[in-house]
Amino acid sequence: MKIKLLLLSFLLFTISSQSQDCSYDYSPNVKIHKNHLLSNSEKSDWSDSISQFKECLASAKSKKNIYWLNNAIANRTFFTDDLENVVEYAVNAFNADTVSFCKDYMSVYEASLIKDYSYDSYYMHMDTDQELREISSYCQANYNSQFNQEYIDALEDILIRDQQARTIPSANKKLKNKLDSLNRVKLDSLYALFGFPSSEKVSYRRIHNAFMVMHHSTDCEWNERWIERWLEHSDDVDSNLFSSFFCKNFNQDNGICRENMVLIDRLKTGKYSALVMQYLDCPKWGNLNR
């Protein structure tokens, strides 16, 4: 009798434990900060949880639970470098609850575009797989992004022209200037339509495309219109790149716009004077800008 009671107690404990193990917090996809390196203990913990989630999946009924478990397994399988088995669970998660999948996917994708989070640390980064590419395209086409896609597409075209101009031999200066001029006109029209290309509108990655228009511009009058706009959003621009622009335009020896003393004085005494004086210290940045 005592043995039977012990067995019954053990059985009840096991059922209770399984029920507790199969509770769901419905947390979205894991976002890993770019500066964070996964420790071996973290990978080990996630590896241990995969078996538990697979057991829960066998008894899951609702599409929300099935989605969450498959997604959790795909995430952890990716982090533990078991890449061969990621796609199966990713596809199962997408098929179980497409809406939840795409919303979670877009949250990670857009976090990586802003600044702080790595898309490389997410299993949908495996864009060599045809099924994952199709899922990615579906989500991006059917679920609204916080970013202005029309603005982003136009900035991609701007970057292509900018890079084309950089490959033109210096002897063909006229063609290079024409391409740069087209980019200035295009950026002006985008600014009139959508406002400044901030990271909130076009992502941290694409704001670089827009800055390169001013960085390569030799039109001092046009540059004057844009400098203070960029200073207002200086946190989104690499400081070395910004200093390179200032030194190329305003250094006393051969700066492209060094004769515009009215602008230089206004910048030195204006709202962003501390930042301007830092960027005008060309010897400080000289080695970095080579």
CORSULKA-V328461 format. One record per helix or strand of 3 or more residues. SS is the DSSP state (hx for helix, st for strand). FROM is the first residue (numbers start at 1). TO is the last residue. If there is no record, write none. Layout:
ss=SS from=FROM to=TO
ss=SS from=FROM to=TO
This chain:
ss=hx from=2 to=21
ss=hx from=40 to=59
ss=hx from=63 to=79
ss=hx from=83 to=96
ss=hx from=98 to=114
ss=hx from=119 to=121
ss=hx from=123 to=125
ss=hx from=130 to=142
ss=hx from=149 to=167
ss=hx from=170 to=194
ss=hx from=199 to=202
ss=hx from=204 to=215
ss=hx from=220 to=232
ss=hx from=234 to=236
ss=hx from=239 to=250
ss=hx from=261 to=269
ss=hx from=273 to=279
ss=hx from=282 to=289
